[in-house]
Amino acid sequence: MNSDILKGKWTQIKGHIREKWGELTDDELDQIQGEREQLVGKLQEKYGWKREEAEREVDYYLDALMRQIGV
């Protein structure tokens, strides 16, 4: 996942991310602002995942989401 694409499409995809990971609040998503590392860290905090697990989940989901929305 290209971080520039993530940042550029953040407004469009953050609702999808909120649906996928419902523990994330709107305020937290606003703070993340498309920064992959911040998303990974917040998922670790919220779900108790190890870093590698959070990275894998983020990459898998975002790749699938980008294909779905045509990016």
PDB file of N, CA, C and O in Angstrom:
ATOM      1  N   MET A   1       0.847  -1.178   0.000  1.00  0.00           N
ATOM      2  CA  MET A   1       0.000   0.000   0.000  1.00  0.00           C
ATOM      3  C   MET A   1       0.884   1.230   0.000  1.00  0.00           C
ATOM      4  O   MET A   1       1.704   1.423   0.898  1.00  0.00           O
ATOM      5  N   ASN A   2       0.713   2.044  -0.996  1.00  0.00           N
ATOM      6  CA  ASN A   2       1.437   3.294  -1.102  1.00  0.00           C
ATOM      7  C   ASN A   2       0.888   4.283  -0.070  1.00  0.00           C
ATOM      8  O   ASN A   2      -0.312   4.552  -0.034  1.00  0.00           O
ATOM      9  N   SER A   3       1.769   4.814   0.756  1.00  0.00           N
ATOM     10  CA  SER A   3       1.308   5.702   1.834  1.00  0.00           C
ATOM     11  C   SER A   3       0.708   6.995   1.295  1.00  0.00           C
ATOM     12  O   SER A   3      -0.179   7.568   1.928  1.00  0.00           O
ATOM     13  N   ASP A   4       1.174   7.466   0.136  1.00  0.00           N
ATOM     14  CA  ASP A   4       0.587   8.670  -0.457  1.00  0.00           C
ATOM     15  C   ASP A   4      -0.855   8.429  -0.872  1.00  0.00           C
ATOM     16  O   ASP A   4      -1.708   9.301  -0.707  1.00  0.00           O
ATOM     17  N   ILE A   5      -1.129   7.243  -1.411  1.00  0.00           N
ATOM     18  CA  ILE A   5      -2.496   6.894  -1.793  1.00  0.00           C
ATOM     19  C   ILE A   5      -3.368   6.820  -0.547  1.00  0.00           C
ATOM     20  O   ILE A   5      -4.490   7.326  -0.538  1.00  0.00           O
ATOM     21  N   LEU A   6      -2.856   6.193   0.498  1.00  0.00           N
ATOM     22  CA  LEU A   6      -3.618   6.076   1.744  1.00  0.00           C
ATOM     23  C   LEU A   6      -3.972   7.454   2.289  1.00  0.00           C
ATOM     24  O   LEU A   6      -5.118   7.702   2.664  1.00  0.00           O
ATOM     25  N   LYS A   7      -2.998   8.342   2.332  1.00  0.00           N
ATOM     26  CA  LYS A   7      -3.255   9.697   2.829  1.00  0.00           C
ATOM     27  C   LYS A   7      -4.246  10.429   1.930  1.00  0.00           C
ATOM     28  O   LYS A   7      -5.143  11.117   2.417  1.00  0.00           O
ATOM     29  N   GLY A   8      -4.082  10.279   0.623  1.00  0.00           N
ATOM     30  CA  GLY A   8      -4.939  10.977  -0.318  1.00  0.00           C
ATOM     31  C   GLY A   8      -6.381  10.503  -0.303  1.00  0.00           C
ATOM     32  O   GLY A   8      -7.297  11.281  -0.569  1.00  0.00           O
ATOM     33  N   LYS A   9      -6.585   9.240   0.004  1.00  0.00           N
ATOM     34  CA  LYS A   9      -7.925   8.652   0.005  1.00  0.00           C
ATOM     35  C   LYS A   9      -8.492   8.496   1.410  1.00  0.00           C
ATOM     36  O   LYS A   9      -9.544   7.881   1.584  1.00  0.00           O
ATOM     37  N   TRP A  10      -7.817   9.038   2.407  1.00  0.00           N
ATOM     38  CA  TRP A  10      -8.183   8.795   3.798  1.00  0.00           C
ATOM     39  C   TRP A  10      -9.636   9.142   4.091  1.00  0.00           C
ATOM     40  O   TRP A  10     -10.342   8.363   4.731  1.00  0.00           O
ATOM     41  N   THR A  11     -10.085  10.294   3.632  1.00  0.00           N
ATOM     42  CA  THR A  11     -11.469  10.702   3.895  1.00  0.00           C
ATOM     43  C   THR A  11     -12.443   9.686   3.317  1.00  0.00           C
ATOM     44  O   THR A  11     -13.474   9.386   3.918  1.00  0.00           O
ATOM     45  N   GLN A  12     -12.105   9.162   2.147  1.00  0.00           N
ATOM     46  CA  GLN A  12     -12.969   8.197   1.475  1.00  0.00           C
ATOM     47  C   GLN A  12     -12.985   6.844   2.187  1.00  0.00           C
ATOM     48  O   GLN A  12     -14.024   6.187   2.238  1.00  0.00           O
ATOM     49  N   ILE A  13     -11.852   6.424   2.733  1.00  0.00           N
ATOM     50  CA  ILE A  13     -11.779   5.058   3.266  1.00  0.00           C
ATOM     51  C   ILE A  13     -11.914   4.957   4.779  1.00  0.00           C
ATOM     52  O   ILE A  13     -12.087   3.854   5.298  1.00  0.00           O
ATOM     53  N   LYS A  14     -11.842   6.068   5.502  1.00  0.00           N
ATOM     54  CA  LYS A  14     -11.859   5.939   6.963  1.00  0.00           C
ATOM     55  C   LYS A  14     -13.179   5.373   7.481  1.00  0.00           C
ATOM     56  O   LYS A  14     -13.198   4.731   8.531  1.00  0.00           O
ATOM     57  N   GLY A  15     -14.266   5.597   6.776  1.00  0.00           N
ATOM     58  CA  GLY A  15     -15.538   4.989   7.171  1.00  0.00           C
ATOM     59  C   GLY A  15     -15.496   3.475   7.066  1.00  0.00           C
ATOM     60  O   GLY A  15     -16.049   2.768   7.908  1.00  0.00           O
ATOM     61  N   HIS A  16     -14.833   2.981   6.022  1.00  0.00           N
ATOM     62  CA  HIS A  16     -14.665   1.533   5.861  1.00  0.00           C
ATOM     63  C   HIS A  16     -13.805   0.970   6.992  1.00  0.00           C
ATOM     64  O   HIS A  16     -14.081  -0.105   7.524  1.00  0.00           O
ATOM     65  N   ILE A  17     -12.771   1.710   7.342  1.00  0.00           N
ATOM     66  CA  ILE A  17     -11.884   1.278   8.422  1.00  0.00           C
ATOM     67  C   ILE A  17     -12.644   1.261   9.746  1.00  0.00           C
ATOM     68  O   ILE A  17     -12.456   0.359  10.563  1.00  0.00           O
ATOM     69  N   ARG A  18     -13.490   2.243   9.954  1.00  0.00           N
ATOM     70  CA  ARG A  18     -14.307   2.304  11.184  1.00  0.00           C
ATOM     71  C   ARG A  18     -15.238   1.098  11.267  1.00  0.00           C
ATOM     72  O   ARG A  18     -15.436   0.534  12.343  1.00  0.00           O
ATOM     73  N   GLU A  19     -15.815   0.699  10.114  1.00  0.00           N
ATOM     74  CA  GLU A  19     -16.680  -0.484  10.093  1.00  0.00           C
ATOM     75  C   GLU A  19     -15.885  -1.748  10.390  1.00  0.00           C
ATOM     76  O   GLU A  19     -16.350  -2.615  11.131  1.00  0.00           O
ATOM     77  N   LYS A  20     -14.697  -1.857   9.822  1.00  0.00           N
ATOM     78  CA  LYS A  20     -13.863  -3.050  10.002  1.00  0.00           C
ATOM     79  C   LYS A  20     -13.369  -3.156  11.443  1.00  0.00           C
ATOM     80  O   LYS A  20     -13.457  -4.217  12.060  1.00  0.00           O
ATOM     81  N   TRP A  21     -12.857  -2.064  11.965  1.00  0.00           N
ATOM     82  CA  TRP A  21     -12.291  -2.050  13.312  1.00  0.00           C
ATOM     83  C   TRP A  21     -13.087  -1.067  14.160  1.00  0.00           C
ATOM     84  O   TRP A  21     -12.666   0.070  14.375  1.00  0.00           O
ATOM     85  N   GLY A  22     -14.227  -1.513  14.632  1.00  0.00           N
ATOM     86  CA  GLY A  22     -15.186  -0.675  15.338  1.00  0.00           C
ATOM     87  C   GLY A  22     -14.705  -0.099  16.657  1.00  0.00           C
ATOM     88  O   GLY A  22     -15.333   0.812  17.196  1.00  0.00           O
ATOM     89  N   GLU A  23     -13.609  -0.610  17.186  1.00  0.00           N
ATOM     90  CA  GLU A  23     -13.061  -0.061  18.431  1.00  0.00           C
ATOM     91  C   GLU A  23     -12.419   1.305  18.213  1.00  0.00           C
ATOM     92  O   GLU A  23     -12.219   2.055  19.168  1.00  0.00           O
ATOM     93  N   LEU A  24     -12.098   1.631  16.973  1.00  0.00           N
ATOM     94  CA  LEU A  24     -11.489   2.925  16.676  1.00  0.00           C
ATOM     95  C   LEU A  24     -12.567   4.003  16.670  1.00  0.00           C
ATOM     96  O   LEU A  24     -13.625   3.832  16.063  1.00  0.00           O
ATOM     97  N   THR A  25     -12.294   5.095  17.339  1.00  0.00           N
ATOM     98  CA  THR A  25     -13.256   6.197  17.385  1.00  0.00           C
ATOM     99  C   THR A  25     -13.029   7.138  16.201  1.00  0.00           C
ATOM    100  O   THR A  25     -11.985   7.101  15.549  1.00  0.00           O
ATOM    101  N   ASP A  26     -14.014   7.967  15.943  1.00  0.00           N
ATOM    102  CA  ASP A  26     -13.866   8.967  14.885  1.00  0.00           C
ATOM    103  C   ASP A  26     -12.714   9.921  15.195  1.00  0.00           C
ATOM    104  O   ASP A  26     -11.970  10.309  14.295  1.00  0.00           O
ATOM    105  N   ASP A  27     -12.567  10.294  16.447  1.00  0.00           N
ATOM    106  CA  ASP A  27     -11.457  11.175  16.836  1.00  0.00           C
ATOM    107  C   ASP A  27     -10.110  10.522  16.555  1.00  0.00           C
ATOM    108  O   ASP A  27      -9.190  11.175  16.064  1.00  0.00           O
ATOM    109  N   GLU A  28      -9.994   9.233  16.866  1.00  0.00           N
ATOM    110  CA  GLU A  28      -8.738   8.523  16.609  1.00  0.00           C
ATOM    111  C   GLU A  28      -8.458   8.449  15.113  1.00  0.00           C
ATOM    112  O   GLU A  28      -7.320   8.630  14.681  1.00  0.00           O
ATOM    113  N   LEU A  29      -9.488   8.184  14.329  1.00  0.00           N
ATOM    114  CA  LEU A  29      -9.308   8.135  12.879  1.00  0.00           C
ATOM    115  C   LEU A  29      -8.907   9.503  12.335  1.00  0.00           C
ATOM    116  O   LEU A  29      -8.095   9.589  11.414  1.00  0.00           O
ATOM    117  N   ASP A  30      -9.465  10.561  12.891  1.00  0.00           N
ATOM    118  CA  ASP A  30      -9.070  11.910  12.480  1.00  0.00           C
ATOM    119  C   ASP A  30      -7.610  12.180  12.824  1.00  0.00           C
ATOM    120  O   ASP A  30      -6.908  12.845  12.063  1.00  0.00           O
ATOM    121  N   GLN A  31      -7.150  11.675  13.953  1.00  0.00           N
ATOM    122  CA  GLN A  31      -5.751  11.855  14.354  1.00  0.00           C
ATOM    123  C   GLN A  31      -4.806  11.047  13.475  1.00  0.00           C
ATOM    124  O   GLN A  31      -3.694  11.492  13.187  1.00  0.00           O
ATOM    125  N   ILE A  32      -5.235   9.869  13.048  1.00  0.00           N
ATOM    126  CA  ILE A  32      -4.396   8.992  12.223  1.00  0.00           C
ATOM    127  C   ILE A  32      -4.114   9.635  10.870  1.00  0.00           C
ATOM    128  O   ILE A  32      -2.992   9.545  10.371  1.00  0.00           O
ATOM    129  N   GLN A  33      -5.110  10.281  10.270  1.00  0.00           N
ATOM    130  CA  GLN A  33      -4.960  11.027   9.015  1.00  0.00           C
ATOM    131  C   GLN A  33      -4.228  10.263   7.911  1.00  0.00           C
ATOM    132  O   GLN A  33      -3.424  10.842   7.179  1.00  0.00           O
ATOM    133  N   GLY A  34      -4.506   8.972   7.794  1.00  0.00           N
ATOM    134  CA  GLY A  34      -3.930   8.195   6.705  1.00  0.00           C
ATOM    135  C   GLY A  34      -2.510   7.723   6.933  1.00  0.00           C
ATOM    136  O   GLY A  34      -1.880   7.207   6.009  1.00  0.00           O
ATOM    137  N   GLU A  35      -1.994   7.885   8.126  1.00  0.00           N
ATOM    138  CA  GLU A  35      -0.635   7.423   8.448  1.00  0.00           C
ATOM    139  C   GLU A  35      -0.693   5.946   8.827  1.00  0.00           C
ATOM    140  O   GLU A  35      -1.236   5.589   9.872  1.00  0.00           O
ATOM    141  N   ARG A  36      -0.138   5.102   7.985  1.00  0.00           N
ATOM    142  CA  ARG A  36      -0.189   3.658   8.201  1.00  0.00           C
ATOM    143  C   ARG A  36       0.382   3.271   9.562  1.00  0.00           C
ATOM    144  O   ARG A  36      -0.209   2.460  10.275  1.00  0.00           O
ATOM    145  N   GLU A  37       1.513   3.840   9.920  1.00  0.00           N
ATOM    146  CA  GLU A  37       2.156   3.482  11.184  1.00  0.00           C
ATOM    147  C   GLU A  37       1.278   3.840  12.380  1.00  0.00           C
ATOM    148  O   GLU A  37       1.233   3.103  13.365  1.00  0.00           O
ATOM    149  N   GLN A  38       0.593   4.954  12.295  1.00  0.00           N
ATOM    150  CA  GLN A  38      -0.308   5.332  13.386  1.00  0.00           C
ATOM    151  C   GLN A  38      -1.503   4.391  13.462  1.00  0.00           C
ATOM    152  O   GLN A  38      -1.959   4.048  14.553  1.00  0.00           O
ATOM    153  N   LEU A  39      -2.010   3.973  12.306  1.00  0.00           N
ATOM    154  CA  LEU A  39      -3.113   3.015  12.282  1.00  0.00           C
ATOM    155  C   LEU A  39      -2.674   1.693  12.892  1.00  0.00           C
ATOM    156  O   LEU A  39      -3.393   1.111  13.705  1.00  0.00           O
ATOM    157  N   VAL A  40      -1.506   1.222  12.506  1.00  0.00           N
ATOM    158  CA  VAL A  40      -0.975  -0.026  13.062  1.00  0.00           C
ATOM    159  C   VAL A  40      -0.842   0.090  14.581  1.00  0.00           C
ATOM    160  O   VAL A  40      -1.265  -0.806  15.311  1.00  0.00           O
ATOM    161  N   GLY A  41      -0.265   1.174  15.049  1.00  0.00           N
ATOM    162  CA  GLY A  41      -0.080   1.368  16.485  1.00  0.00           C
ATOM    163  C   GLY A  41      -1.394   1.429  17.248  1.00  0.00           C
ATOM    164  O   GLY A  41      -1.513   0.874  18.340  1.00  0.00           O
ATOM    165  N   LYS A  42      -2.374   2.100  16.672  1.00  0.00           N
ATOM    166  CA  LYS A  42      -3.672   2.220  17.336  1.00  0.00           C
ATOM    167  C   LYS A  42      -4.369   0.866  17.396  1.00  0.00           C
ATOM    168  O   LYS A  42      -5.027   0.556  18.389  1.00  0.00           O
ATOM    169  N   LEU A  43      -4.234   0.058  16.349  1.00  0.00           N
ATOM    170  CA  LEU A  43      -4.827  -1.282  16.366  1.00  0.00           C
ATOM    171  C   LEU A  43      -4.137  -2.171  17.395  1.00  0.00           C
ATOM    172  O   LEU A  43      -4.792  -2.973  18.061  1.00  0.00           O
ATOM    173  N   GLN A  44      -2.830  -2.035  17.527  1.00  0.00           N
ATOM    174  CA  GLN A  44      -2.119  -2.776  18.573  1.00  0.00           C
ATOM    175  C   GLN A  44      -2.690  -2.418  19.940  1.00  0.00           C
ATOM    176  O   GLN A  44      -2.965  -3.292  20.763  1.00  0.00           O
ATOM    177  N   GLU A  45      -2.858  -1.145  20.163  1.00  0.00           N
ATOM    178  CA  GLU A  45      -3.359  -0.654  21.450  1.00  0.00           C
ATOM    179  C   GLU A  45      -4.782  -1.144  21.719  1.00  0.00           C
ATOM    180  O   GLU A  45      -5.079  -1.615  22.817  1.00  0.00           O
ATOM    181  N   LYS A  46      -5.652  -1.035  20.732  1.00  0.00           N
ATOM    182  CA  LYS A  46      -7.069  -1.359  20.913  1.00  0.00           C
ATOM    183  C   LYS A  46      -7.340  -2.855  20.984  1.00  0.00           C
ATOM    184  O   LYS A  46      -8.197  -3.301  21.747  1.00  0.00           O
ATOM    185  N   TYR A  47      -6.606  -3.631  20.184  1.00  0.00           N
ATOM    186  CA  TYR A  47      -6.909  -5.054  20.064  1.00  0.00           C
ATOM    187  C   TYR A  47      -5.869  -5.965  20.714  1.00  0.00           C
ATOM    188  O   TYR A  47      -6.043  -7.183  20.739  1.00  0.00           O
ATOM    189  N   GLY A  48      -4.797  -5.388  21.237  1.00  0.00           N
ATOM    190  CA  GLY A  48      -3.783  -6.188  21.902  1.00  0.00           C
ATOM    191  C   GLY A  48      -2.957  -7.048  20.956  1.00  0.00           C
ATOM    192  O   GLY A  48      -2.402  -8.069  21.363  1.00  0.00           O
ATOM    193  N   TRP A  49      -2.877  -6.638  19.692  1.00  0.00           N
ATOM    194  CA  TRP A  49      -2.124  -7.402  18.702  1.00  0.00           C
ATOM    195  C   TRP A  49      -0.642  -7.084  18.788  1.00  0.00           C
ATOM    196  O   TRP A  49      -0.247  -5.994  19.202  1.00  0.00           O
ATOM    197  N   LYS A  50       0.165  -8.047  18.392  1.00  0.00           N
ATOM    198  CA  LYS A  50       1.587  -7.794  18.197  1.00  0.00           C
ATOM    199  C   LYS A  50       1.735  -6.950  16.935  1.00  0.00           C
ATOM    200  O   LYS A  50       0.850  -6.929  16.080  1.00  0.00           O
ATOM    201  N   ARG A  51       2.857  -6.262  16.833  1.00  0.00           N
ATOM    202  CA  ARG A  51       3.077  -5.358  15.699  1.00  0.00           C
ATOM    203  C   ARG A  51       2.927  -6.075  14.355  1.00  0.00           C
ATOM    204  O   ARG A  51       2.268  -5.566  13.449  1.00  0.00           O
ATOM    205  N   GLU A  52       3.532  -7.243  14.231  1.00  0.00           N
ATOM    206  CA  GLU A  52       3.480  -7.978  12.966  1.00  0.00           C
ATOM    207  C   GLU A  52       2.045  -8.336  12.597  1.00  0.00           C
ATOM    208  O   GLU A  52       1.660  -8.264  11.430  1.00  0.00           O
ATOM    209  N   GLU A  53       1.263  -8.719  13.587  1.00  0.00           N
ATOM    210  CA  GLU A  53      -0.131  -9.072  13.343  1.00  0.00           C
ATOM    211  C   GLU A  53      -0.923  -7.848  12.883  1.00  0.00           C
ATOM    212  O   GLU A  53      -1.711  -7.932  11.942  1.00  0.00           O
ATOM    213  N   ALA A  54      -0.714  -6.729  13.540  1.00  0.00           N
ATOM    214  CA  ALA A  54      -1.413  -5.496  13.160  1.00  0.00           C
ATOM    215  C   ALA A  54      -1.009  -5.056  11.755  1.00  0.00           C
ATOM    216  O   ALA A  54      -1.860  -4.640  10.969  1.00  0.00           O
ATOM    217  N   GLU A  55       0.274  -5.144  11.435  1.00  0.00           N
ATOM    218  CA  GLU A  55       0.739  -4.778  10.094  1.00  0.00           C
ATOM    219  C   GLU A  55       0.117  -5.674   9.036  1.00  0.00           C
ATOM    220  O   GLU A  55      -0.318  -5.196   7.988  1.00  0.00           O
ATOM    221  N   ARG A  56       0.074  -6.960   9.304  1.00  0.00           N
ATOM    222  CA  ARG A  56      -0.507  -7.918   8.358  1.00  0.00           C
ATOM    223  C   ARG A  56      -1.991  -7.621   8.141  1.00  0.00           C
ATOM    224  O   ARG A  56      -2.466  -7.613   7.006  1.00  0.00           O
ATOM    225  N   GLU A  57      -2.718  -7.379   9.225  1.00  0.00           N
ATOM    226  CA  GLU A  57      -4.145  -7.068   9.125  1.00  0.00           C
ATOM    227  C   GLU A  57      -4.380  -5.787   8.320  1.00  0.00           C
ATOM    228  O   GLU A  57      -5.249  -5.746   7.449  1.00  0.00           O
ATOM    229  N   VAL A  58      -3.614  -4.762   8.611  1.00  0.00           N
ATOM    230  CA  VAL A  58      -3.761  -3.487   7.906  1.00  0.00           C
ATOM    231  C   VAL A  58      -3.451  -3.658   6.425  1.00  0.00           C
ATOM    232  O   VAL A  58      -4.227  -3.222   5.574  1.00  0.00           O
ATOM    233  N   ASP A  59      -2.331  -4.287   6.114  1.00  0.00           N
ATOM    234  CA  ASP A  59      -1.940  -4.439   4.710  1.00  0.00           C
ATOM    235  C   ASP A  59      -2.948  -5.265   3.933  1.00  0.00           C
ATOM    236  O   ASP A  59      -3.318  -4.904   2.815  1.00  0.00           O
ATOM    237  N   TYR A  60      -3.393  -6.363   4.510  1.00  0.00           N
ATOM    238  CA  TYR A  60      -4.357  -7.225   3.833  1.00  0.00           C
ATOM    239  C   TYR A  60      -5.664  -6.477   3.586  1.00  0.00           C
ATOM    240  O   TYR A  60      -6.201  -6.502   2.478  1.00  0.00           O
ATOM    241  N   TYR A  61      -6.167  -5.819   4.613  1.00  0.00           N
ATOM    242  CA  TYR A  61      -7.449  -5.133   4.481  1.00  0.00           C
ATOM    243  C   TYR A  61      -7.361  -3.956   3.513  1.00  0.00           C
ATOM    244  O   TYR A  61      -8.231  -3.790   2.659  1.00  0.00           O
ATOM    245  N   LEU A  62      -6.324  -3.144   3.639  1.00  0.00           N
ATOM    246  CA  LEU A  62      -6.215  -1.972   2.771  1.00  0.00           C
ATOM    247  C   LEU A  62      -6.006  -2.358   1.315  1.00  0.00           C
ATOM    248  O   LEU A  62      -6.549  -1.709   0.421  1.00  0.00           O
ATOM    249  N   ASP A  63      -5.228  -3.406   1.064  1.00  0.00           N
ATOM    250  CA  ASP A  63      -5.058  -3.875  -0.318  1.00  0.00           C
ATOM    251  C   ASP A  63      -6.395  -4.302  -0.907  1.00  0.00           C
ATOM    252  O   ASP A  63      -6.720  -3.943  -2.039  1.00  0.00           O
ATOM    253  N   ALA A  64      -7.169  -5.064  -0.147  1.00  0.00           N
ATOM    254  CA  ALA A  64      -8.484  -5.516  -0.618  1.00  0.00           C
ATOM    255  C   ALA A  64      -9.424  -4.328  -0.807  1.00  0.00           C
ATOM    256  O   ALA A  64     -10.165  -4.277  -1.789  1.00  0.00           O
ATOM    257  N   LEU A  65      -9.400  -3.390   0.107  1.00  0.00           N
ATOM    258  CA  LEU A  65     -10.271  -2.220   0.022  1.00  0.00           C
ATOM    259  C   LEU A  65      -9.920  -1.366  -1.192  1.00  0.00           C
ATOM    260  O   LEU A  65     -10.813  -0.887  -1.890  1.00  0.00           O
ATOM    261  N   MET A  66      -8.647  -1.173  -1.446  1.00  0.00           N
ATOM    262  CA  MET A  66      -8.226  -0.375  -2.594  1.00  0.00           C
ATOM    263  C   MET A  66      -8.662  -1.022  -3.909  1.00  0.00           C
ATOM    264  O   MET A  66      -9.068  -0.329  -4.842  1.00  0.00           O
ATOM    265  N   ARG A  67      -8.578  -2.334  -3.976  1.00  0.00           N
ATOM    266  CA  ARG A  67      -9.065  -3.033  -5.177  1.00  0.00           C
ATOM    267  C   ARG A  67     -10.571  -2.843  -5.315  1.00  0.00           C
ATOM    268  O   ARG A  67     -11.080  -2.643  -6.418  1.00  0.00           O
ATOM    269  N   GLN A  68     -11.276  -2.906  -4.199  1.00  0.00           N
ATOM    270  CA  GLN A  68     -12.733  -2.779  -4.203  1.00  0.00           C
ATOM    271  C   GLN A  68     -13.183  -1.396  -4.677  1.00  0.00           C
ATOM    272  O   GLN A  68     -14.145  -1.285  -5.437  1.00  0.00           O
ATOM    273  N   ILE A  69     -12.497  -0.351  -4.233  1.00  0.00           N
ATOM    274  CA  ILE A  69     -12.912   0.998  -4.617  1.00  0.00           C
ATOM    275  C   ILE A  69     -12.202   1.491  -5.878  1.00  0.00           C
ATOM    276  O   ILE A  69     -12.414   2.620  -6.320  1.00  0.00           O
ATOM    277  N   GLY A  70     -11.365   0.640  -6.446  1.00  0.00           N
ATOM    278  CA  GLY A  70     -10.765   0.951  -7.735  1.00  0.00           C
ATOM    279  C   GLY A  70      -9.560   1.856  -7.713  1.00  0.00           C
ATOM    280  O   GLY A  70      -9.387   2.687  -8.605  1.00  0.00           O
ATOM    281  N   VAL A  71      -8.730   1.707  -6.709  1.00  0.00           N
ATOM    282  CA  VAL A  71      -7.501   2.510  -6.632  1.00  0.00           C
ATOM    283  C   VAL A  71      -6.327   1.642  -6.994  1.00  0.00           C
ATOM    284  O   VAL A  71      -5.189   2.112  -6.996  1.00  0.00           O
TER     285      VAL A  71
END
